[in-house]
Amino acid sequence: MEQLWKRRAGWVAVVALATSACQRTTAPAAKKEDGGPVTVKVARVNTRQIQREVESVGSLFPFEEVTISSEIDGRVAEVNADLGDRVVQNQVLVRISEEEERFKLAGDEAQLRQALEKLGLRNENDRIQDINQASEVRRARADLFDAEQRFKRVRDLVDQGIGSRQDLDEAQARYQAAQAAVDSALHQAGNLIQEVERYRAAVQLQRKKLQDTRILAPFTAHVKERLVNVGQYVRTNTPVFVLVKTDPVRLRLEVPERMAPWIQVGQLTEVSLEAYPERKFTGKVWRISPTVDPAKRTFVVEALIDNKENLLKPGSYARGRIKTTKIDTIRTVPVLGILYVFGTNKAFVVKGDAIEARDVKLGDRLGDHVEIVEGLAAGEMIAVSSLPRLDSGVKVLVSKK
């Protein structure tokens, strides 16, 4: 039993010595790693002049979009376009049966001819320049002249004692009746003239309705949607087609209100889309909203973009970059020199052989550099490597490579 206890005591001594030896060999290494300088690469805070650009994401809209509707009632006889088709101005899109409209036009033209004949006119475009030239008025005036002459002759005979008083009274009555007939003819002629104008307007309206049986494209465009089929009965104002004009297209962007002084009509706009990542499209600022959205604090800018190849589709998202006339002198550092930590951007300024950590405010991204708005002065040196290991007071060794 005593020998067993001696063996156990020996093993404990060996383990204790081994542990003590391990602690003596590893401690200096850990101390060297914690206290040694961190090797870093550095870059200088530079100043440069830039032409300011406004970048925003927006949507594409057609230059024009219109819903075409029927202007008359009728049954669709033809449909000559469909989704995606390109149609030209005045191309017939839909034809509505015209038989009923032709019958109505024939009736209106017959009424017009009848009214023209009463006025003594032959052509529907002829017009009475003087109401006294109307046939009924001319006839009434002729009767009046005859009655007047007879009345004068009988009066002269009576004055000479040759004619009878009865003949004079009859001639006078006839003369007065002729005067009333002229007044009536003038009134009737005026009514006939108005009637002719009414029938002429009805004929012109019916001819327009006959033309409206052919629904035409108002401008060169593409069919966005077809809404009718052959045989369908349509009413007035029934939509039949939706057309869009996509050359050019409009890019609508929302720009922060602080950039309002930078934006002007005519400025070049560079546009990129996810569908064509390797290609850039060019446009110009066309419209600028006069108001600011109070909720977003932005205003709308529209740019026109050429789309002769029909690559740009309205409704797509696009990124626009507007080149402004504003020139600024700014400070820049490499993007590698900025570390985002817990909601703030930090830069690590090299002061001798130590680090001074600073919060910085960033501006625009310029390729592999970024604008510094606040936090760094021109000419200062900052670390651009090993940033996660740096903080204020950490010793550093600047790499010469």
MARGU-418405 format. One record per residue (C-alpha): residue number from 1; z, x, y. Coordinates in Angstrom, 3 decimals. Layout:
 seq       c3       c1       c2
 NUM        Z        X        Y
...
//
This chain:
 seq       c3       c1       c2
   1    0.000    0.000    0.000
   2    0.852    2.793    2.399
   3   -2.456    4.480    1.653
   4   -4.345    1.262    2.455
   5   -2.689    1.064    5.853
   6   -3.596    4.667    6.578
   7   -7.267    3.989    5.760
   8   -7.379    0.978    8.108
   9   -5.814    2.958   10.933
  10   -8.460    5.660   10.482
  11  -11.303    3.175   10.720
  12   -9.868    1.673   13.947
  13   -9.658    5.129   15.514
  14  -13.294    5.862   14.647
  15  -14.508    2.564   16.176
  16  -12.480    3.159   19.350
  17  -13.949    6.624   19.780
  18  -17.468    5.328   19.278
  19  -16.996    2.547   21.857
  20  -15.573    4.986   24.381
  21  -18.540    7.321   23.905
  22  -21.060    4.479   24.470
  23  -19.412    3.435   27.741
  24  -19.460    6.991   29.050
  25  -23.209    7.391   28.351
  26  -24.519    4.007   29.699
  27  -22.489    3.570   32.888
  28  -24.223    6.307   34.915
  29  -27.650    4.846   34.096
  30  -26.721    1.325   35.368
  31  -25.279    2.807   38.533
  32  -28.461    4.748   39.184
  33  -30.615    1.608   38.748
  34  -28.499   -0.477   41.130
  35  -28.232    2.086   43.923
  36  -31.669    3.755   43.875
  37  -34.297    3.012   46.567
  38  -37.069    0.532   45.794
  39  -40.569    1.943   46.100
  40  -42.725   -0.340   48.285
  41  -46.149   -0.428   49.862
  42  -46.278   -1.312   53.560
  43  -48.686   -2.830   56.075
  44  -48.668   -3.000   59.843
  45  -48.459   -6.212   61.902
  46  -51.855   -6.176   63.618
  47  -53.287   -8.124   66.555
  48  -56.785   -9.583   66.634
  49  -58.873  -12.192   68.458
  50  -60.059  -15.250   66.546
  51  -62.148  -18.326   67.248
  52  -59.950  -21.250   66.344
  53  -61.136  -23.609   63.609
  54  -59.873  -27.084   62.798
  55  -59.786  -27.864   59.097
  56  -59.166  -31.307   57.627
  57  -59.939  -33.399   54.565
  58  -61.773  -36.685   55.036
  59  -64.240  -39.100   53.494
  60  -68.001  -39.533   53.728
  61  -69.445  -42.762   55.083
  62  -73.050  -43.991   55.250
  63  -74.715  -43.771   58.627
  64  -75.383  -47.499   58.390
  65  -74.425  -50.166   55.874
  66  -75.647  -53.755   56.037
  67  -75.311  -56.864   53.899
  68  -78.572  -58.820   53.995
  69  -78.332  -62.590   53.641
  70  -80.786  -65.435   53.239
  71  -81.639  -67.372   56.407
  72  -82.925  -70.474   54.574
  73  -82.169  -72.575   51.522
  74  -84.428  -72.193   48.513
  75  -85.017  -70.851   45.033
  76  -85.547  -67.126   44.516
  77  -89.094  -66.450   43.295
  78  -89.125  -62.615   43.336
  79  -86.646  -59.726   43.511
  80  -88.387  -56.427   44.246
  81  -85.575  -53.840   44.315
  82  -82.446  -52.892   42.404
  83  -79.434  -50.575   42.455
  84  -80.231  -47.076   43.738
  85  -83.809  -47.851   44.795
  86  -85.092  -46.437   48.045
  87  -86.613  -49.122   50.232
  88  -88.602  -48.656   53.428
  89  -88.461  -50.659   56.625
  90  -90.102  -54.129   56.342
  91  -90.415  -53.864   52.561
  92  -90.087  -57.282   50.859
  93  -86.814  -57.312   48.943
  94  -86.647  -60.988   47.980
  95  -89.197  -63.807   48.154
  96  -87.958  -67.398   48.227
  97  -90.238  -70.257   47.155
  98  -92.171  -71.382   50.256
  99  -93.764  -74.642   49.082
 100  -91.231  -76.954   50.746
 101  -91.377  -75.006   54.019
 102  -95.176  -75.287   54.088
 103  -94.993  -79.080   53.756
 104  -92.525  -79.277   56.648
 105  -94.766  -77.069   58.782
 106  -97.824  -79.251   58.130
 107  -95.904  -82.338   59.308
 108  -94.658  -80.628   62.475
 109  -98.158  -79.369   63.322
 110  -99.593  -82.900   62.940
 111  -97.033  -84.319   65.370
 112  -97.817  -81.553   67.841
 113 -101.565  -82.255   67.720
 114 -100.959  -85.957   68.298
 115  -98.820  -85.268   71.357
 116 -101.406  -82.820   72.718
 117 -104.173  -85.426   72.441
 118 -102.149  -87.864   74.535
 119 -102.067  -85.260   77.284
 120 -105.747  -84.504   76.900
 121 -105.140  -81.001   75.498
 122 -106.959  -79.506   72.539
 123 -105.300  -76.180   71.809
 124 -101.598  -75.973   71.011
 125 -101.215  -73.078   73.435
 126 -102.747  -75.075   76.328
 127 -100.309  -76.313   78.939
 128 -100.456  -78.780   81.838
 129 -100.343  -76.825   85.079
 130 -100.312  -79.958   87.262
 131  -98.951  -83.257   85.956
 132 -101.636  -85.082   87.931
 133 -104.186  -83.579   85.555
 134 -102.802  -85.547   82.602
 135 -105.348  -88.079   81.294
 136 -103.095  -91.125   81.720
 137 -102.266  -90.124   85.259
 138 -105.923  -89.561   86.150
 139 -106.841  -93.002   84.790
 140 -103.984  -94.655   86.691
 141 -104.975  -92.906   89.901
 142 -108.577  -94.029   89.433
 143 -107.402  -97.644   89.078
 144 -105.237  -97.182   92.161
 145 -108.172  -95.898   94.205
 146 -110.313  -98.844   93.116
 147 -107.542 -101.336   93.952
 148 -106.972  -99.700   97.330
 149 -110.650  -99.899   98.278
 150 -110.885 -103.558   97.264
 151 -107.720 -104.362   99.224
 152 -109.171 -102.736  102.367
 153 -112.504 -104.607  102.056
 154 -110.818 -107.984  101.592
 155 -108.498 -107.302  104.536
 156 -111.458 -106.468  106.752
 157 -113.187 -109.695  105.712
 158 -110.057 -111.701  106.438
 159 -109.764 -110.021  109.838
 160 -113.378 -111.085  110.554
 161 -112.613 -114.653  109.435
 162 -114.967 -114.438  106.511
 163 -112.587 -113.848  103.585
 164 -109.882 -116.142  102.332
 165 -106.188 -115.479  102.478
 166 -105.902 -115.977   98.712
 167 -108.368 -113.182   98.001
 168 -106.325 -110.893  100.262
 169 -103.109 -111.711   98.436
 170 -104.729 -111.043   95.065
 171 -106.186 -107.704   96.249
 172 -102.834 -106.692   97.699
 173 -101.025 -107.574   94.443
 174 -103.544 -105.612   92.431
 175 -103.131 -102.637   94.760
 176  -99.339 -102.672   94.420
 177  -99.621 -102.959   90.620
 178 -101.914  -99.941   90.579
 179  -99.340  -97.979   92.580
 180  -96.651  -98.903   90.036
 181  -99.018  -97.936   87.220
 182  -99.429  -94.458   88.732
 183  -95.658  -94.030   88.925
 184  -95.349  -95.149   85.294
 185  -98.151  -92.813   84.207
 186  -96.442  -89.883   85.941
 187  -93.191  -90.719   84.143
 188  -94.926  -91.079   80.783
 189  -96.836  -87.844   81.309
 190  -93.576  -86.016   82.020
 191  -92.105  -87.408   78.825
 192  -95.220  -86.371   76.896
 193  -95.000  -82.849   78.272
 194  -91.377  -82.607   77.093
 195  -92.358  -84.061   73.743
 196  -95.126  -81.500   73.338
 197  -92.681  -78.704   74.106
 198  -90.238  -80.105   71.555
 199  -92.928  -80.319   68.872
 200  -94.174  -76.844   69.794
 201  -90.639  -75.453   69.354
 202  -90.292  -77.277   66.018
 203  -93.564  -75.748   64.822
 204  -92.495  -72.257   65.884
 205  -89.115  -72.695   64.183
 206  -90.749  -73.915   60.991
 207  -93.177  -71.001   61.034
 208  -90.195  -68.664   61.343
 209  -88.563  -70.383   58.367
 210  -91.769  -69.850   56.449
 211  -91.600  -66.147   57.335
 212  -87.926  -66.113   56.322
 213  -88.948  -66.909   52.747
 214  -89.657  -63.170   52.623
 215  -86.452  -61.175   53.084
 216  -87.327  -57.722   54.470
 217  -85.482  -54.403   54.626
 218  -84.368  -53.845   58.251
 219  -84.616  -50.044   57.931
 220  -85.333  -47.342   55.376
 221  -82.312  -47.151   53.081
 222  -81.014  -47.221   49.500
 223  -79.834  -50.253   47.576
 224  -76.072  -50.181   47.120
 225  -75.858  -53.584   45.453
 226  -78.204  -56.386   44.331
 227  -76.588  -59.824   44.502
 228  -79.299  -62.318   43.405
 229  -81.586  -62.984   40.446
 230  -84.950  -64.705   40.032
 231  -84.494  -68.471   39.701
 232  -81.191  -68.540   41.566
 233  -80.876  -71.156   44.322
 234  -79.548  -69.636   47.524
 235  -78.139  -71.256   50.629
 236  -78.282  -70.060   54.221
 237  -76.077  -66.954   54.671
 238  -75.971  -66.216   50.927
 239  -75.771  -62.377   50.550
 240  -78.689  -60.985   48.561
 241  -78.566  -57.185   49.028
 242  -76.298  -54.446   50.362
 243  -78.225  -51.505   51.842
 244  -76.929  -48.119   52.962
 245  -78.603  -45.462   55.079
 246  -77.404  -42.079   53.840
 247  -79.434  -39.620   55.896
 248  -77.502  -38.512   57.784
 249  -74.014  -39.284   56.485
 250  -70.835  -39.480   58.546
 251  -67.759  -37.375   57.762
 252  -64.612  -38.939   59.177
 253  -61.709  -36.506   59.686
 254  -58.166  -36.974   60.976
 255  -57.144  -34.201   63.388
 256  -53.614  -33.532   64.704
 257  -53.188  -34.660   68.304
 258  -52.199  -31.162   69.480
 259  -55.748  -30.018   68.722
 260  -57.360  -32.645   70.971
 261  -58.275  -30.107   73.720
 262  -60.116  -28.000   71.147
 263  -62.554  -30.683   69.924
 264  -65.810  -31.495   71.720
 265  -68.959  -33.427   70.838
 266  -71.665  -31.133   69.477
 267  -69.394  -28.539   67.820
 268  -70.630  -27.200   64.485
 269  -68.889  -28.456   61.374
 270  -68.963  -26.745   57.983
 271  -68.481  -29.142   55.069
 272  -67.632  -28.444   51.431
 273  -67.267  -30.780   48.450
 274  -65.787  -30.381   44.987
 275  -69.079  -31.543   43.468
 276  -70.876  -28.521   45.000
 277  -68.273  -25.729   45.112
 278  -70.841  -22.995   45.768
 279  -72.627  -24.769   48.595
 280  -71.819  -25.397   52.255
 281  -73.277  -28.236   54.310
 282  -73.640  -28.153   58.088
 283  -73.137  -30.911   60.601
 284  -72.076  -31.550   64.195
 285  -69.279  -33.505   65.829
 286  -70.785  -36.864   66.796
 287  -67.931  -39.171   67.760
 288  -64.331  -38.647   68.890
 289  -61.788  -41.462   68.886
 290  -60.272  -42.141   72.319
 291  -56.877  -43.064   70.801
 292  -54.208  -41.440   68.636
 293  -52.683  -43.162   65.612
 294  -48.992  -43.507   66.615
 295  -47.860  -43.442   62.968
 296  -49.725  -40.295   61.907
 297  -50.065  -38.609   65.323
 298  -53.717  -37.919   64.550
 299  -57.060  -39.002   65.978
 300  -60.372  -39.575   64.219
 301  -63.348  -37.247   64.552
 302  -66.758  -38.072   63.065
 303  -69.393  -35.473   62.212
 304  -73.017  -36.159   61.260
 305  -74.345  -34.208   58.277
 306  -77.996  -33.974   57.244
 307  -78.573  -35.398   53.769
 308  -82.306  -35.154   53.201
 309  -81.748  -34.173   49.536
 310  -79.418  -37.150   48.991
 311  -76.744  -34.894   47.509
 312  -73.898  -36.322   49.579
 313  -72.603  -39.687   48.424
 314  -70.632  -41.963   50.766
 315  -67.085  -42.462   49.556
 316  -66.670  -38.845   48.421
 317  -63.864  -36.632   49.668
 318  -64.971  -33.641   51.707
 319  -63.336  -30.773   53.548
 320  -64.545  -30.155   57.085
 321  -64.082  -27.040   59.178
 322  -64.873  -27.481   62.895
 323  -65.592  -24.331   64.894
 324  -63.995  -24.793   68.312
 325  -64.437  -22.918   71.607
 326  -60.792  -21.792   71.732
 327  -60.282  -18.001   71.470
 328  -56.743  -16.680   70.824
 329  -55.151  -13.255   70.364
 330  -52.850  -13.481   67.349
 331  -50.700  -11.334   65.039
 332  -51.646  -11.123   61.382
 333  -50.216   -9.638   58.193
 334  -51.470   -9.572   54.605
 335  -50.617  -12.681   52.612
 336  -48.947  -10.376   50.064
 337  -46.302   -9.547   52.686
 338  -44.888  -13.121   52.798
 339  -42.359  -14.459   50.278
 340  -41.563  -18.175   50.079
 341  -37.853  -18.590   49.318
 342  -35.964  -21.893   49.287
 343  -38.173  -23.627   51.826
 344  -38.632  -20.716   54.221
 345  -41.203  -17.934   54.572
 346  -39.740  -14.448   54.702
 347  -41.113  -11.050   55.657
 348  -39.312   -7.746   54.998
 349  -39.502   -5.309   57.907
 350  -39.123   -1.622   57.029
 351  -36.575   -0.024   59.379
 352  -36.352    3.660   58.490
 353  -35.340    3.676   54.823
 354  -33.874    0.148   54.775
 355  -35.091   -3.452   54.822
 356  -34.498   -6.145   57.432
 357  -35.325   -9.628   56.079
 358  -36.692  -12.125   58.637
 359  -37.680  -15.759   58.611
 360  -41.223  -16.153   59.926
 361  -43.343  -19.078   61.104
 362  -46.915  -19.012   59.838
 363  -50.130  -20.209   61.439
 364  -53.663  -20.299   60.052
 365  -54.759  -18.627   56.838
 366  -57.507  -16.062   57.525
 367  -58.856  -14.912   54.197
 368  -56.332  -12.461   52.670
 369  -54.333  -12.398   55.939
 370  -52.143  -14.985   57.616
 371  -51.269  -15.636   61.253
 372  -47.697  -14.953   62.356
 373  -46.503  -17.393   65.012
 374  -42.865  -16.295   65.174
 375  -40.633  -13.657   63.560
 376  -42.626  -10.415   63.763
 377  -43.774   -8.147   66.591
 378  -47.082   -6.313   66.761
 379  -46.919   -2.813   65.286
 380  -43.956   -3.425   62.957
 381  -44.250   -2.340   59.327
 382  -43.546   -4.815   56.538
 383  -43.341   -4.441   52.782
 384  -46.223   -5.888   50.774
 385  -44.986   -5.127   47.252
 386  -41.810   -5.651   45.191
 387  -40.790   -8.491   47.541
 388  -38.546  -10.335   45.012
 389  -36.310   -7.202   44.847
 390  -35.883   -6.939   48.611
 391  -33.277   -8.229   51.030
 392  -31.561   -7.035   54.195
 393  -29.947   -3.635   53.677
 394  -31.828   -2.700   50.503
 395  -32.914    0.929   50.549
 396  -36.640    1.552   50.108
 397  -39.008    4.436   49.549
 398  -42.412    3.952   51.191
 399  -45.266    4.662   48.805
 400  -47.930    7.018   50.124
 401  -50.659    5.511   47.919
//
